[in-house]
Amino acid sequence: MNTEVLILIAEAVTVYFLVLWAHSLRHQFGPVHFYTLIGGLTAVMSWVTDAGMSVQAGGVTFYVGSTVFYTSLLLGVFVIYVFDGPKVTRVMISTIVGVSAMVPLISMFLHMQNALISDVPLSHVPTPSLRINSASVFTTFVDLIFLAIVWEFLGKHNRVIRLGTRTFLTLLGVMWLDVLLFATLAFLGSEHYKSIMMGTLLARSVVTIFAFPMLFIYIQLQRRRKDVVIENRPVLSILKQIAEIEEELTEAQAEIKRRLEAEAELKKALSEVKTLKGMIPICAGCKSIRNDEGYWERIETYLRHQTQAEFSHGMCPECQKKYYPDL
């Protein structure tokens, strides 16, 4: 293994570590720094890809933009989706696709502007290829959607497929899909199409071998946190707001259930309570009460009939002194 490949691997591992480390700090400092890192890596990826930077090893071409920076974006979206859900992932996908489309446009306008003011080519700004960049933007969007769908699909069989296998298959699947889509859209029809396809496919397989242990260890460490849960979501939750709708419906149903229970308890309490209103005729001597039929009842009998209350007899201190002075 030559020095250039070792440097490429070290560079990739370093960038992977930065992405996972930035994501792990979201609980302490929020997600802003993570979004900033992802946006910066997307811009660097587009610029390096247009510059055509590559490393040759054993007949295989490793493109720095796709091997290092694009795969790091895949890791970023991977952990965002697994731990933060479809809503945040859609924002991340929009950011990556938007920056991927914006950088070559900026480069194109810079070259046009330079051509108007100078005859010297703008050599330090890569000249973008419309076909390659269009293929890159479209492939990026499909890759990130595919990643979420495969992760959830394999999660439906979590009793058979363990977390490590689920992680590896999802990562390897999106790596291979990226190669097939991008190489086909960008280079189909050229004489180097097959060699680019096979070389890039081998390169992505090698990258997966190095990226998978870091990703799996990170997922395992995050699972140990009390505030982190890996949810099993609908397979198409990344495309539709199924997860959010189901969550809202669940919360609404729970709230309705709580209100119905409270209403039932209130009705029960009201059915057990009778309120005495108006003027109640009471004897000034024996304290008996005249009921609605005109009969006089002892006060405890009247209250029992009107309120369904029960009485237990006792004796106040004054009556105890009066009737039982010896006690």
N, C-alpha and C positions, 0 to 999 in steps of 0.2 A: 504494500500500500504506500503510494508516494506521499510526499509532504503536502502537496496541494489538497489531496483528499482528507488527510488528517486535519488540516486547517479548516476545511469545509465542515467536517463532522464536529469539531470543537466549536465552530461558529454556530452551527445549528443547535447543539446542546445548550450553548449559552443563551441563545434567543429563546429556546423552549423554556428554560429556567426562568427567564425574565417574565415571560407571559404568564406562567403558572404562579410565580411569586406575586406579580401584580394583581392577579385575580384573588389570591389568598388574602390580600390586604383590604378587600372591599368592606369587610365587617368593621374594620378600624377607621378607615379613611374615606369610605364610599367608593363608587365605581368610576369616578371621573378620571383618575390616573390610568386606570385600565383601558378606558375608551381612548385616551390620548395615545397610549402605547400602540393599540391596535390600529388607529388611524395613521400613526407614523410608520408602522411596519408596512401598511398597505401602500403608502406612497413610495417607500423604499423599494418594495417588491416591484411596483410598476416601473420605476426608474431603472432598476438593475436589469429587469427583463428586457426593456427596450435597448439597453446598452449591450445585451447579448453576452454577459459575463458567464463563463462556464469553465468547468474543470474536466479534463479527460483522464480516465483511468480504466485500463483493461478493455478498451474499445467502447466504453460507456461514457456518454456525455452527461455530466451533472450540471444543470443550469442553476446558478446561484439563486436567482429570483424565486424559482419554483421549489427548489430543494430546501432552502433555508427559510425564506420569509413567507412563502405561501403556506407551507406546512405548519409554520408557527401560527398563522391565522386560523388554520383548521383546528389546532389545539385550543386556541382561544375561544372559538365558537363552540367547540365541543364542551368545554367546562362551563361556559355560560349557559348553554342549553340544559345540561345535566343538573346544575345547581340553582339556576336562576329563572328557568322557565321560558316558554315560547315568546312571551311579550318582550322581554329584554333581548332575546335572540333576534327577533325581527328588527329591532333597532340596530343591533350589531351588524346584521346582514346588510341593512340599508347603508350603514356607514362604510363597510368594506366595498360594496358595489359602487357606491357614489364616489368614493376616493379613487377607486380603480378606473372609473370612467373619466374623472376630472383631471388626473395627472397627465395622461397623454394629450388631452385637449390643451392643457396649459403648455406642454412642450411644443405642440403644433403651432400655437399662436406665437410662442417665442421665436420659433424659426421664421414664421411669416414676418414678424416685426423686424427681426434681424436682417432679413433679405431686403427690406425697404430702406434700411439705414446703413447697410454695410455689404460689401462684396465678400467679406471673409465669413466662411461657414461657422455656424455656432456649434463647434465640435464637442464642447463639454456638456451639451444638453442632447441626450439621445433622441434620434428621429423616430417617432412612433410609427408603427405599422397598423393601419386601420383594421386589417383582417385579424391580425394577431391580438390586438387589444379588444376588438369586439368579441373574439372567441374567448378571451380571458374573462371578460366581464360576465358573459352569459354562462360560461362554465363555472365561475365562482358562485353565482346565484344558485345554479342547479346543485352543485356540490354541497353547499351548506344546507339546502332543503333536504337533500338525500341523506345527509348525516343524521339529521333529527328523525327522519322517518325510519331509517334502519335501526337506530338506537331504540326507538319505541317498539318497533316490530319484534326485535330480539327480546325486549323486556317482557313481552306477552308470554314468553316461554321461559321465564326466569327460574322455574323449578328444574328445567333441563339444562339451560345455558347459564353458566356461572358468570359472575361479573367480569372476570378477567377475559373470558372468551368473548363476551358481549362487547367489551371495549376493543379488543383486538380486531374482531370481525368488522365492527363499525369503522374503525380507523383504516384498516386495509381496504375495505370496500370503497370508501370515499376517495382514497388515494388512487385506486385503479380507475374508478369512474372519471376522475379528473384527467388522467392520462388519455383515456379513450375519447372523451369529449373534446378536450383542448387540442390534442394532436390531429384529430379528424377535422375539426372546424378550421384550424390554423394552417395545416400542412397537407391536407388531402389533395392529391393531384400533383404534388411535387415528387421529384425523384428520391428524396430523402425521407418520404413519409414513413415507410416501414421501419427504417433504421431509427428514426426519431421515436416512433411508437414503442419499439422493443427496448431501446436504450432507456427511455424515460420510465417505462414500466418497471424495468429492473432497478433503476435508481430509486423510484418511489417505494419499492419493496424493501430496499436497504434502509431507506429513511424510516419506514414503519418499524423496523426492528430496533432502531435506536430511540424512536419517539415513544413507542408503546410502554416500556418500563417506567419512564418518567410520568406519563399520563396515568397509568394504573396506580402507581404509588401515590400520586397526588389525590386521585379519587378516594383511595383508601384512607388517607390522612384526613381528608375533608369529611368523610362519613363518620369519623369519630367525634366530630363536634356535635354538641347537643342541639345547636340551632340549625343544623344542616340535615336535610332529608332528600333522598333521591326518590322522586315521585314516578309512578307509572302512569303516563299520560296517554291520551288517544293518539293513534299512529299519525294522524294528519293534523295534530294540534299546532304544528309550526305554520301550516298554511291557513288554517281557520282558527277562529277564536273559540274553539270547542272547549278547551280547558278552562278559559275564563268564564264562558257561559255556564258550564257545569258547576263551577265554583260558586258563581252568583246564584244559580238556581238552588244549590244546596244550602247556601246561607239564607235565601228567601224562605225555603221550605222549613228550615230550622226556626226562623223567626215566626212564621205562621204557626208552627206547632207550639212554640212557647206562648204565643198570644192566645191560642185556643185553650191551652191548659190553664192559663191565668183566668180566662173568661169562665171556664167551667168551675174553677175554684171559687170565683166571685159569685156565680149563680148559686152554688151550693151553700155558700155562707149566707147569702141573702135569703135563701129558702129556709134557713134555720133561725133566722132572726125576724121577729115581729116588733114593730115600733108602736109604742103607745102614744097617741096624740089626743089633743083636745082636753076638755074638762072631765075629770073622773070624780063622781060623787063618792065621798068617804065619810063614814060616821065619826063624829067628833069624840064619841066615847070609846067604842070598842075597835075603831079603825077598820070596820068592815066596809066593803065596796059594793055599790049597787051596780049590777051588770046591766046589759042591754035589755034583758027580759024583765027587769024590775026587781029581781031577787037580790038579797044581800048575801055576799060571800066573804069568807075570811080573805084577807089580803093575799096570803100565799096561794089560796085556791084560785083567786082571780088571776094572779100573775101566771100561774101554771097554765091556765086555760088560754090566756092571751099570748104568751111568749114561749110556751113549752119548756120553761125553765123548771128545774128541780130545786127543792129546798132541803137543807139539813139544819136541824134545830140545835141551837145552843142557848147560852144565857149571858147577857152583858153583865158587867160588874155591878151596876146599880141595882138590877133586878135580883142578882144573887144576894146582895146585902139585904134587900127587902123581903124576899121569900125564904131565904136560907141563912138567917143571921148567924147561926151556929157554925156554919162552914167558913 
